Amino acid sequence: MSLQEQLSAIVEEARQGAGVVADRAAMEAFKARFMGPRGTLTEAMKEMGKVPKEEKPAVGRQINEAKQSLLALFEELVGRIETAERTVRLGPPVDPSLPRIDDGAGTIHPIAQVREELVRVFRRIGFNVAEATEVETEFFCFDALNMPGDHPARDMQDSYYLPDVAHFDNVSKRESERYLLRTHTSTVQIRTLLREPPPVRIVAPGRCFRRDTPDATHSANFHQIEGLYVDEQVSLTDLKATLDHFVREVFGSKAKTRLRPSFFPFTEPSFEMDFYSPDLGKLSHRWLEIMGCGLVDPTVFEACGIDAGRFSGFAFGMGIERIAMILQGVDDIRYYYQNDRRFLRQFAG
Ligand code: DAH
């Protein structure tokens, strides 16, 4: 057999034998069979010495070609072995088109359900939804709402201030006041009034934060919905009519409201609004307090550059959890945040 025939036979043998090489150990042995110290290609290369000088270049090229063929084959084999190893590591193949193994799709969170219902009621009577960030500054959370520097609500004990090094490009500051997590959604009144001239008719649902020890009715993280209506000649009658309508839509057509004098720095006069409904199960036939409200204090208009002689308005704010607890018969606010599916599923639509 000529050397050239030997080389072809070696490459052919390797091609034939490759099929059974299944792991790395077999791969090493297989390689050694051809290229190890006693391997067939190694032996063939030793024949080079006997080749007449003038044939050497041609024979050398043939040997080199045979070697390249073997190396390419080995590389392919290693690739195949790696794929096999990976498949073992990954386990059986996953079919992402299969239906999920737990029992069905998620549900809308009960707080979100109530938030959407409240927003729907107000949208139907011409309110738009306004939003602002959960990170705020002291000016928008307090000063502009007529809560000056010594107001107790600003206390470090009550609010979550952010470190001085913090910076938020999307939260504009008035001066160099501190950032904090908003303690109420009344901030949206200010941001809106500074942005658009009256008439303004908005509701602002959103998350708020206060340092509170959690119990059945308190949570450091909670939600409010704020309302603001500013135009010429907005009066207490408008406030009362709007809230009467709201309460009847949400708590039943026989519901009644009452306003009790109260105090908020950003409204004058200020009220707590209670309602009473015969259609509320265990909570029927008793007055329940659900929101603060009043006529916008002129100092708020001044802080926003609005002519308080020409414009007037009303504002209100309520806790969404409080309303949800009444509507859903939930007696502990903490259930809403525990993500227990046995609880959440009860409100599935
Ligand atoms: N911001 C008040 C709070 O968090 C709620 C509130 C009361 C909002 C009266 C108002 C209002 O707009 O007029 O306790």
Boltz pocket constraint, residues with backbone or C-beta under 6 A from the ligand:
constraints:
  - pocket:
      binder: B
      contacts: [[A, 183], [A, 184], [A, 185], [A, 186], [A, 226], [A, 227], [A, 264], [A, 266], [A, 267], [A, 271], [A, 291], [A, 292], [A, 293], [A, 294], [A, 315], [A, 316], [A, 317], [A, 318]]
      max_distance: 6.0
